[in-house]
Amino acid sequence: MISSYGRTTISLRVAASLALMFLLAQLVHPNWTNPPVVADLQVPPAVKQILRTSCYPCHSNETRLSWFDQIVPAYQLVALDVKEARTHLNFSEFGAQPVARRNAILFEALNHIQMGAMPLPRYTRLHPEAIVTSDQLTVLRDYLLSVTPETLPAQSEVDVADSKYREWIDNAGKPLPVRAAPNGIAFLPNYKNWKAISSTERSDNQTLRLILGNETAIKAISDGYINPWPDGTALAKVAWRQKAGRNGLIETGEIVHVAFMIKDRTKYASTAGWGWAQWDGAGLSPHGKVAGFAHECVSCHAPLSKNDYVFTMPIQSLRAHQ
């Protein structure tokens, strides 16, 4: 039988061993560098201050760690988070991007913030100063609107694009000279026969979008089974440039892209259970250079993980009239 003195001795030895292991672990740090700032984002001071506080700690080459972030194993987790964050968005290199690309990235970032996906909740628990308030959101949103180009396509551009669009939409069901997406997903010309389930717009690039669903999607909406959507669901998103119509109305202009989300939990397990594909322009050029491009789609839709990664919810009246 071990005496109380013996138990105390064993406890002290265990504690000493754990303390020694903890101290030794502090010597094992992953390589950490802050590369030079090559093309920092140029924005008004009020916008810059918000981004510096809430975004720059991970999404820039100016990372400054708090003392508790430098303790292993927290340090290793932070290093991995920063490394991944910089691959998605790095404000220290942001200025080198084309204007349209910068606006699109900022739009996506704003969506992540509005939906609570960014800054990461586990980060704000220890860094509450990084939480973006509603007033700060308004500042970011107003800035993005201020840099959004208001130019609309010329009618000649619209006519050419519409002609091409009618050419391939009229051939639905027939073989089309459209290459498959890099991940192997083929274009689905029959989407024109699907039902519209919602619409949306993007102010950063002046586009209008129509969302359509196949029979499986429509039945899922009718049955209230959309979170998660059942396997076999296919959603199409058609985006057009906005153009000025009569009486000040906004109409669809040239085609921007046609995109699909196809639900199959097994086949597309590595991309959140969805197959993603997009074809750009009236020429239907497959989007992406390698099969892994779909991970960009997952990243963009990540704030909607609790809604099965789907941004646009079906119009309520559709469910009511099925």
N, C-alpha and C positions, 0 to 999 in steps of 0.2 A: 504494500500500500504506500502511495507517494504522500509524503507529509506536505503540509501547507508551505513549508519552506522550499521543498523540492518543486512544488507546482509554481511557486513564485520565481524560482531560478529558471525553470523551463520557459516561463512566459517572458522573462527578461531576455533570455537568449533568442527566442523567436522574434521579439520586438527588435533586438539589436540586429539580427540577420536581415529583417525586412527593411530596417533603416539603412543598412549598408547597401542592400540591393537598390533601394531608392536613390541613394547617393551615386552609386555606380551608373545607374540608368541616366543620370543627368549628363554623363560624359558622352552618351551616344546620341548625337544630334544629326539629323539629316542635313545635307548640304543646303545652305540657305543663301540666296543672293538677291540683291535688289539691283537689277540691270539699270542702265542709264535711261532717263526719260527722253524719248526720241521725238514724240509728237503728242504732247499733252492736249487734252480737250480744252478748247477756248470757249468759255461761256461767261455770262455775267457773274459778278462776285456772289450774289445770293444763291445762285444755282451751284456754283463751285463749292461753297461752304457746305451745302447739304451733301453733295457727292463726296467731299473729302471726309466728312464725319461718318457717313453711312455706307459708302461704297469703296473708297480708296484703300481702306485697310486690307482688302482682299483683291480688289480689281484694279491694281496699279502696281508700278514698280517702286512705290513709296511706302511700302508696308512698314508700320511701326508697331511692335508687339508690346502689350502690357506685361508687367513682370510675371503675372500668373499664367500668361500664354507661353512663357519660356520654360515652364516646368514640364518635364517628361512625365507622363505620356501626352499631356495636352499639347506640347510643342510639336510633336510628330503629327497629331491630328490637324493642327493649324497649318503646318507646312503643306500637308496634302490638300487641304481646302484652298489655300492660296494658289497653289500650283494649278489646280483645276479651274479656279475662278479666273485666273489670267488667260487661260486658253479660250474661255467663253467671251470675256470682255476685259480689255486692258486699257484703261483710260490714258496710260502713259504712251500708248501707241495709237490712240484713237484718232488723232488729227490727220493721220496718213490715209484714212479711209475716204472713199468718195462721199460726197454730201448725202446722196440718197441712202447709201449703206449706213452712214452715221445716224440718220434719222430713224431708219428701221431698227437699228440696235437700241437706240434710246426709247423707241416706242415699246419694244419688247421688255426692256428694263423697267419701264414705268408700269407695264402690266404686272410684272413680277412683284413690284413693290405694292401696288394697289391690292393684289390678291394675297398679300402676306407671305409670299414665298421668299422674298428678299427684303432686308437682310435675313440670313438664316435665323430661325427662332432660337437655335442653340447658341448662336452668337450674341443675339440681343439679350439673352438671359444674363450673360456676364458683362455685356457692353450696352446697357440701356440707352446710352447717349446716341446709339446708332439707329434707334427706332425713328422712322419717318412719320411725322405728324400729318394730320389732314391739311394744315396750312402749308406745310412744306410740299405735300403732294400737289397742291394747287400751284405753287411756284414752279415745280417741275413740269406740270401739264401746260401751264401758260407759256413756258419757254419753248416747249416742243411745238406748240401751235404757232409760235412766232417765227420759227425757222422752217415751217412747212411751206413748200412752194405752192403757189396758187395758180400756176400756169396750167391751162387745160389743153388737151391735144387739138391740133388743127383738124378741120373737117376732112381734109384729104387723107390724113393718117387714119382717121376713123373709118373712112370708106374702104381703104385698102385692107385694113384689118377685118372689117365686117365681111368683106367679100371672101377673104380666106376662111373666116370662121364659118360662113354659110356653106362653103365648099365641103369642109370636113364634117360639119354637123349633119348635112344632108346625106352623107355617106354612112351614117351610123348603121351598124350591122354588117357592113362590108369591110373587107380588108383595107386597112389604112397604112400608108407608109410612115407609121409612127414607131419609133424605137422604144423598147421597154426601158423602164427606169433602171439605174445602175444596180439596184437590188433585185432585179428580175420581175418586178411587177409590171404587167402589161396595161396599156391604156384601155379604158372601158368606155367605148363610144356609146354604148346603150344608156349611159347615165342621163341622156337628154329625155328619156322616158320616165325617169324617177320623179317622185313628188318633191316639191319644194317644202322644206320644213322650217326655214328661217332665213333671215338676211342680216347683214351687218355692213359696217364700213370702217375704213381706217383713215383717220385724219392726217397721218404723217405722210402718206403717199397718194392721197386723193383717189382711193379706190372704193368701189362698191362690190359687195360679195353676196352671192346667193348660195345657200346650203341646200343640197338635195339628198334624199335617202332612198335606198333600194327597198324592195318589198319587206325584207327582214327588218330593216330600220323602222319602216312605217308601222309594222305590226308591234315592234317593241315599244314604240311611242304610244300606240293604242292601248297596250297592256300595262303601260307604266313601268316597263322593264328597260330602263336606260342607264342604270348605274349599279352594276356595269351593263354595257350593251352586250347582247348575245353574239356568239360567234356567227359569222355570216353577214353581219352588219357591214354595209358599205355606205360611206358618206362622201359626197362630192362637194367641192367648193369651187365655184367659178368666180373669178375676180376680173372686173373691168375698170379701166380708167374712168373717172367722172368727166362728163362734158356738160356744158351749159345748154339746156334745152329751152323750149318756149316758156314765156311768162316767168322766167327766173327759176324754172325747175331744173333739177340735176338729173341727167340721164346717163345710161351706160355708154361708154366710148369704146376704145379699142380693147381687145381681150388682153389680159395680163397673164393669167395662168389658169390651169385646171388642176386641182389637187384632189387626191383620194386618201381616205382613211379606211382600212379594211380590217375588221376585227377577226382575229384568230389567235387565241391565247397560247396555243402550242406552237404554231408556225412562226409567230412573231413575238415569242417570249422575250427576246433580247431587246425589243423596242416597245416595251410596256403593253404588249398584247395586240398592238396595232401594226398593220403594214402601211407604210407611208410612201407616197409617190406624188410627183408634180411634173407638169409639162408647161413650159413657159412660152408665151407669145402665141400668135396665130399659127406659127410654124410648128408648134407643139414639140419644142426641144426638151428632152428629158432633163430635169433639174438634178444637179449633183454630179460629181466626177467619179466617186467610188461608192460601193454598196453601203458603207458606213455613214453616208450623208443623212440617213434617217435619224441618227442620234441627235442631229441639230433640231429636227422636228420635235422629238421628245423633250429636248431641253426647253424649247419655246413653249410647249404645252404643259410643262412641269407644274406650274401653279394650279392647274386644273386636275391634278392627280386624284383628288377626292371626287371629281366628276368624271372619272374614267378618261381623263385627258381631253375631253371635248369642250371647246370654248363656247360654242353657240348652242343654247338650249332650244328645243323645239317650241314653236309658237303654240301657246296653250289652246287656241281655237282648233288647231289641227287635231289634237287629241279628243276634243269634245265632239267633233263631227265624224269620227271614224266609226 
